[in-house]
Amino acid sequence: MEHHPAAAWLTAASSAAQQQGPGNLLRIVLIVMVVGCALTGWFLLRGYKQKDD
């Protein structure tokens, strides 16, 4: 496994995204948004759990 600087990786990802079109990028963004919203909701709502001590 070779180590690539972040700029080279970003450039490669950018050129790959241009060749593939927006479909895969949009799919990834939507998945990350849904997972992020679910984790944010879990994090905020866990504070409202009732303690039955």
KEKE-3310 file (N, C-alpha, C; in steps of 0.2 Angstrom, whole numbers, plus 5000, padded with zeros to 4 digits):
npx = (5004:5004:5009:4999:5000:4988:4983:4986:4978:4965:4965:4965:4953:4944:4946:4941:4928:4923:4923:4914:4902:4888:4881:4886:4893:4883:4875:4883:4884:4871:4869:4878:4872:4860:4864:4872:4861:4854:4863:4865:4852:4850:4860:4856:4843:4846:4849:4836:4832:4822:4826:4824:4827)
npy = (4994:5010:5027:5041:5058:5070:5079:5074:5063:5069:5075:5064:5059:5069:5069:5057:5058:5067:5059:5050:5056:5064:5055:5044:5052:5060:5050:5045:5057:5059:5047:5049:5060:5055:5046:5054:5062:5053:5049:5061:5064:5053:5056:5068:5064:5055:5061:5064:5053:5044:5042:5028:5027)
npz = (5000:4995:5001:4998:4996:5003:4993:4981:4981:4982:4970:4961:4965:4962:4948:4944:4948:4939:4928:4930:4933:4942:4949:4958:4968:4973:4978:4989:4996:5000:5008:5018:5024:5029:5038:5047:5051:5058:5068:5075:5079:5088:5097:5103:5108:5117:5129:5134:5140:5152:5169:5180:5194)
capx = (5000:5008:5006:4998:4998:4981:4982:4986:4972:4959:4965:4963:4945:4940:4945:4936:4921:4921:4922:4908:4896:4887:4877:4889:4894:4876:4873:4887:4882:4864:4870:4882:4868:4855:4868:4873:4855:4852:4867:4863:4845:4852:4864:4852:4837:4848:4849:4830:4830:4820:4830:4820:4831)
capy = (5000:5016:5033:5046:5065:5071:5083:5069:5059:5073:5076:5058:5058:5074:5067:5051:5060:5070:5054:5045:5060:5066:5050:5041:5057:5062:5044:5045:5063:5057:5042:5052:5065:5051:5043:5060:5064:5048:5049:5067:5063:5048:5059:5073:5061:5050:5065:5064:5046:5044:5037:5025:5026)
capz = (5000:4995:5004:4993:4999:5002:4987:4975:4982:4981:4963:4958:4966:4958:4941:4944:4949:4933:4923:4932:4933:4949:4952:4964:4973:4976:4982:4995:5000:5003:5013:5024:5027:5033:5044:5051:5055:5063:5074:5078:5083:5094:5102:5106:5111:5123:5135:5137:5143:5159:5174:5185:5200)
cpx = (5004:5004:5005:4997:4991:4979:4981:4980:4965:4959:4962:4955:4941:4940:4941:4929:4918:4920:4916:4901:4894:4883:4880:4891:4888:4874:4877:4885:4875:4865:4873:4877:4863:4858:4869:4867:4853:4856:4866:4857:4846:4855:4860:4846:4840:4848:4842:4827:4828:4824:4825:4823:4826)
cpy = (5006:5022:5038:5053:5066:5075:5079:5065:5063:5074:5070:5057:5063:5072:5061:5053:5064:5065:5050:5049:5061:5060:5047:5046:5059:5056:5044:5051:5061:5052:5045:5057:5061:5048:5048:5062:5059:5048:5056:5067:5058:5052:5064:5070:5057:5054:5065:5058:5047:5039:5035:5023:5026)
cpz = (5000:4998:4999:4997:4998:4996:4981:4976:4980:4973:4959:4959:4962:4950:4940:4944:4942:4927:4924:4932:4941:4952:4958:4969:4976:4980:4989:4999:5004:5009:5019:5028:5031:5039:5049:5055:5060:5069:5078:5082:5089:5099:5106:5110:5117:5129:5138:5140:5150:5164:5179:5191:5206)
residu = (MET:GLU:HIS:HIS:PRO:ALA:ALA:ALA:TRP:LEU:THR:ALA:ALA:SER:SER:ALA:ALA:GLN:GLN:GLN:GLY:PRO:GLY:ASN:LEU:LEU:ARG:ILE:VAL:LEU:ILE:VAL:MET:VAL:VAL:GLY:CYS:ALA:LEU:THR:GLY:TRP:PHE:LEU:LEU:ARG:GLY:TYR:LYS:GLN:LYS:ASP:ASP)
# end
